[in-house]
């Protein structure tokens, strides 16, 4: 029987004990562990995330946000159950139900918080007509939606939610992750081209150019963490960040050296662009290219692109936690959680991981309603002239740090519950302190020097004349009076 991780193997063994063949039991366990959470959690999470994004936007703009109640849901249920009754009887029944003593305050809170918008958006998305433009490539037009979902959700195969709750722990998990997420760029370009719309094609080209550009610093960031941890397995990366004692966060990569803090910033900015989130949402720049690559999509197919975007946001946030924040580890008392029985350990660690990527996604939403959109030239310049050199600098700095401390302290293997890390370089308390003192101090000095002695950008001659009041911008009172009289 093929092994797909501890949780899948145990469930497959139980299914096999019922008389089901081994391979069929394995795939049945995979379907239960992957499809059930996906259909029950990931799909609805898009509607819930959209609700919170509207609320965050309302807070940023000093308004209340969605105020949709559950009246429509109650009316829909009554129409489906009592379809034979006349309209006036169904309306009277709805008023009776909404005025029930226990239900009335609940419906009032639903309207106050706007929770009905989640159901309203879902129903609207399912009921809209699925249209295909004239002259479009019908097969590729439909295939793009499935391809973007495939690229968004295949990455969760190697994503570790706990020591026992993962589908597969591939030794090349980081490489697999980068390969399957590349399908998103293919699907976006395919969606724009197959729509037979020049604006959609233009939006797809811009989106792919941006995604490919920002995949380079993301790949460099992942490569740096892989080099630091000595493995491409995501479970191995999490295990390498384990620290005994109550202060578990001291072992997280983010607190090892200032270079990791710089690397985390590069990764997070690149992840924002990878998800087409503001201020990098150039593929959907409504003021420039209508609606981007999915202009011609409607109904559920447009919703699949929408769901894939939020799935990518959760993946970026979860991978950020895995690479820099100890993954599913608790910041305090991780040793106690590891000693729990595996079902309880899986529940606690999954909740910790969910908290981390929910906070990360919330920060992405806050950024969207805080910063203005960049121009496409600014976006591309940031990737190739700022983030890529910074990622290369950090990669070189981490390599030098490992080389120095490998000769001083050697390598160790860290045991984290059932997981054992690859040989990693041990900095020790003194090494971490020196790293923060020397490297952090050098970085501060470089920033101050660059700010003070950096070359200013050449100012346009017309702007300089306008600021100084000289040249062609300087006019006499007689000239002004002559123009006014004319």
N, C-alpha and C positions, 0 to 999 in steps of 0.2 A: 504494500500500500504506500503510495507516494506521501511524503511528509510535507505539510503546508503550515507548520507552526504548531505549538503546543495545544492551543485552543481547538484548532481544526482537527488535529490528530485525535484528541480525546472524543470530540463529537463524532468523528468518522468511526472510531472504534465502537462507540455505543450503537451507531446505526448498523455497523457490520454485525454486531451481536444479535440484531433482529433478523438476520438472514440475508441481508443485502450484500452483493459482491463488493470486493475491496475497492476497486476503482470507482464504481458507482457511489459507494459510501463516501469516498474522499470528495468527489465533486458535489455530492449532496450537502456535505458539511460546509464546503466553500460557498455554495449558494445561500445557505442559511446564515453564515457569518458575514457575508459580504453584501448580498442583495437585500437582505432584510434591513440591516442598518442604513444601507444606501437609500432604499425606497422609503424607509420610515423616518430617517433623520436628515439625510443630505438634501433630498428633494424639498421637503418642507422648510429646510433651513434658509432657502433663498427667500421665501415669503417672509419669514421671521426677520431675516437680516435686512430686507427692504423696509420692513416696518421700523426697525431701530434706526436705519439710516435716515428715514424721514423724520423721526423724532430728534435725532442729532442735528439734522438740518434746521428743524424748527427752533431748537435751543440756540443755534448759532445765529439765527435770523430773528430771534425774539418773537416767536409766534407759537401757537399751540400744536401745529402739526396735524396729522390725520385725526378726524373726529367721527369716523364711520362706526355706527353701532351694529348690532346683530339683527336689526329688523329684517333685512333682506334674507338672512339665513332662516329665520323663523317663517317668513312668508314662503320661501322655497320648500321647506319641509312640509308645510301645510298644503301647498299646491300638489306635491307629489303624493302625499298620503290621502288627502280628501279631494282627489281630482274630479270626482263626479258632482261635488256640491257647487251651487252657484257662487258667483264672486262675492255677493254681499254676505253670505253665510261664512265664507272663508275669512273675510275681513273682520267680521264680528268675533270669530274664533281666535283670530290673531290678537285682537284687543284684549280678549279674556285671558289669553296665555301671558301676554306681556304685563298684565296687571296682577298676576299672581303674587302673593305676599313674599314668597321666597325668591321668585325669579325677577321681580321688578328691580330690586337694588343691584342684582348681578348685571342685568342689561344696562342699567344706568352707568355702572363702572366700565362696562365694555365700550359704551359710547364715549365716556369721558376719556378713556385711554386710547380710543381709536382702534381697538383690536379687530373690529369687523373688517378693516381694510385688508387684512391677511386673506380672509376667505373671499372677499370681493375681487381682489387681484387674481386669485387662483381660478375662480369661476369664470372671470372675464377672459383669462388666457386660454382656458379650455374651450370656451364657446365661440371664440373668434374663428372666422373662416380661414382655412389653410389655402392660401393663394400662391400660384406659381406664375411669374411674369411670362408674357408672350416672348418667345424666342430664347428662353432660358434653357440651359441644359438640365433637364428634369432630374436625371439620375444623380448628377453631381450636386445639384441644388439641394436634394434631400439628403444625400450622403454627408454633406458638410456638417449638418447638425449632429449626426451620430458620431462623426469623427471627432468633433470638439468634445463631446461627452466622453468618448473613449480615452482621449488624451488627458482629460481632467481627472477621471476616476481611476485609471490604471495606476497612477502614482500612489494611490492609497494601498496598493498591494504590499508594498515594502515599508509602509509607514508604521512605526511602532507606537501603539497606544499604551502598552504595558509590556512586561516581560512575557506574559502568556497570551496577550491579545494582539496578534498580528497574523496576516495571512501567510507571508513568507519572509524569511530573513536571508536574503541573497547576499553572498560575499561581495557582490558588486552592486549593492542596493543603490548607492549614490549615482553610479553610471546608468543603471536602469531608470532611475528617476529622471535624469536629464534626457534620456532617449525618448521616453513616452510623452513627456511634456512638450517635446518638439512637435508632436502631432497637432497641437493647438495652432501653431503658426501655419501649418499646411491647410488645416480646415478653414482658417480665416481667409487666406488667399483664395482658396477654392470657392468659398461662399461669395466673395466679391466678384470673381471672374464669371462664375456660373449664373449670376443673377441677370446678365445681359444689361447691366446698368453701368455707365462709365463712372458715375460718382461712387457707386459701391466698389467697383474695381479699384478706383483711386484710393478709397478708404482702406481696402484690404492691403494694397501695396504699402501704404504708409504704416499700417499696423504691423505688418510683417517686418518692414525695415526697422521699426522701433524694437520689436520683440527680439529679433536676431541680434541687434546691437546690444541690448541689455542682457541677453543670455551670456554674453562674453564675461562681464564682471561677475555675474552669478556663478558661472562655471569656475572662475578663478577663486571666488570665495569658498565654494564647496571643496575645491582642490586644496586650498590652504588648510581647511579643517580636517580633511582626509589625511593630509600629510602630518598634521599635529596629532591626530588620533591613531595613525598607523593602520587604518582599515577603511574600506568603502562600505562596510556594513553599518546601517543606521543604528542597529542595536549595539554594535561595538562602539560607535561614537558616543552613545548615551552612557554605556558602561565606563568609558574612559573618563567621564566627568564625575564619577562617584567619589564622595569624600565622607569618610567615617566621622561619626559624631553628630551632634545636633545641628551644627552650622553647615548643612549639606551644600549650600550655595557656594561655599569657598572652592569647591572643585569644578564649578561651571567654567566653561571656556571664556565667557565674557569677563571673568574676574582674574584671569591668569596673567594677562599682559595688556597694556594700552593698545597694542596692535590689534588685539581681538575686538576691542571697542570700535576702532576705526573700520575693521573688516565687517562688523555687524551693521554699521551705518551704511557702508557700501551695498551690502546685501539687501537691506531693507528698502533703500531707494530704488535699487534695480528691481526688486520684487514689485514695488508699486507700478513701475513702468511695464513689467511683464504682465500684470493683471489689467492693464489699460485703465488704471485708476488716476483720477486727478492728483496732481497737475499734469499727468502724462496721458490723458485720455484723448489723444490726437486721432485715434481711429474713429471716434464718435464726435468729432468737433462739429456740432450742429450748425454753427455759424459759418463753417467753411465747406463741409462736404455732406450736408443734409444729415443722415443718420449713420454714416459709416458703412462698413461691409455688410451689415444686416438690414439695410434700408428696405429691401424687398421682402423680408421675412415677416410673417404675421402669425398670430395665434400661438399654438404650442411650440412651433419650431423657433419662433423668436424667444419664447420662454426657455428653451433648452440652452441657447446662447447665454441667456441671463443667469440660469442655474450654474452653467459652467464657469462663469465669471466669479460667482461667489465660492464655488468649489476651489478655484484657483487661489482666491484670497485666503481661504482656510488652509490650503496646502502651503502657501508662502508663510503664513503665520506659524503653522505647525513645524515646518522645516526650520524656521528661525529659532523656535524653541529647542528643536533637536540639536541644532548646530552650536548654539551659544548659551542656552538656558537650561542645560541638563535634560532636555527632553521631557519625559513624564516624571522626572524626579521632583520631590518636594524640596522647597528651599530650606525647610527645617524638619528634622526628624525623619530623614529618608531611611535610616537603618531600621527604624521601627516598622515602617511600611513594608520593607522587603521581607521581614520575618513573618508577615501575615500569611495565612493560607492563600493559595493562588487565586481562587475566585474573588476573595476580598481585596487582594493586592491588585487584581485587574480592575476592579471597580474604582478603587481609590486613585490609582495611577491614571486611569482614563479620565476621571473628573479633573485631576490636576492638569493633564494635557489639554483638555477642553477649555479650562480656565485660561491657560496661556494663549491659545490661539484665538479665543474670543476677545481677549484684551488687545491682541495684535490687530484683529480685524476692526475692532472699535476705533483704534488709533488711525487706521486707514480711512475710516469714514469721517473722523474728525478732520483729517488733513484735507479731504475732498471739499469740505465746506469752509475751509480756512484760507487756502492758497489759490491764487488765480491760475488759469491754464497757461502753460508755456507755449511758445511757438515751436514748430517742428525743428527749425535750425538750432534753437536753444536745447531742445531735448537731445538731439544727436550729438551736439557739441559736449553736453554734460557727460554722455556715455563714453565717448572716445578720448576726450582730452582731460577728464577729471576722474571718473570712476575706474576706468581700466588702468591708468597709471597708479592710482592709489591701491588697487587690488594687487598689482604686481609688486609694488613697494612693500606691502604687508606680507605677501608671499615670501619675498626675499628676507624680510626681517624675521619672520617665524622660522625660516630655514636656518638662518644664522643662530638664532636663539637655541634651537634644538641641537645644532652642532656643538655649541659651547657647553650646554648643560649635559649633553650625552657623554662628553668626555669627563665632566666633573662628577655627576651623580649616576650615570648609567641609565638603564631602562628598567621598568617594572611592569607587572601585569596586575590590573585592578580587578578584584572580584566584587561583582555587584549582584547579589542574590544568585540566580541561576546563570548569569552572564559573566563571562571573563573577557576582559578587554585584550586587544593586541598589545605588544610591548610598546609602552609610551615613555617619553622622557619625563623624569620627575624633576620639577623645578625646586620643590621644597619651599618652606615659608620664607627663607632668606632670598631665594631666587625670585619669588614673586614680588617681594618687597623691592629688590634691586631693579627688577624690570619696570615696576611702576615708577620708581624714583628716577632712573636713568633714561629709559625710553620715553616715559611721560614727560620728563623735563625737557628732553631734546625736541619732542614734538611741539611743546609749548613755545620753545625758543624759535623753532622754524616758522611757526604760525605768526609770531610777533614780528620776526624779521621780514617775512613775506608781506605782511600788512604795512610795514613801515617803509621798506625799501623797494617794494615791488613796482615795476614800471606801470604807470597809468596808461590806459588806452588812449590812443590819439583822438583828440576831439575834432569833430567836423568843423570846418572853417566857418560855416554859417552859424552853427551853434555858438562857437567862440565869439563871433562878432555880436551875436544877440546878447550874450552874457556881459561882454565888456563895453557894449555901446559904441563900437567902432565899425569902420568899414561901411559896407552897403546898408547896414541896419541903422546907422546914425543919420538922422534927418533933422533938418533945421525947422524952426517954427514957421518960417515962410513957406517951406514945402508942404508942411502939414496943413497950413491955412489954405494954400492953393488947392490942394486935393479936396478939402472940405467944401470950398466954394464951387469947385467943378462938379 
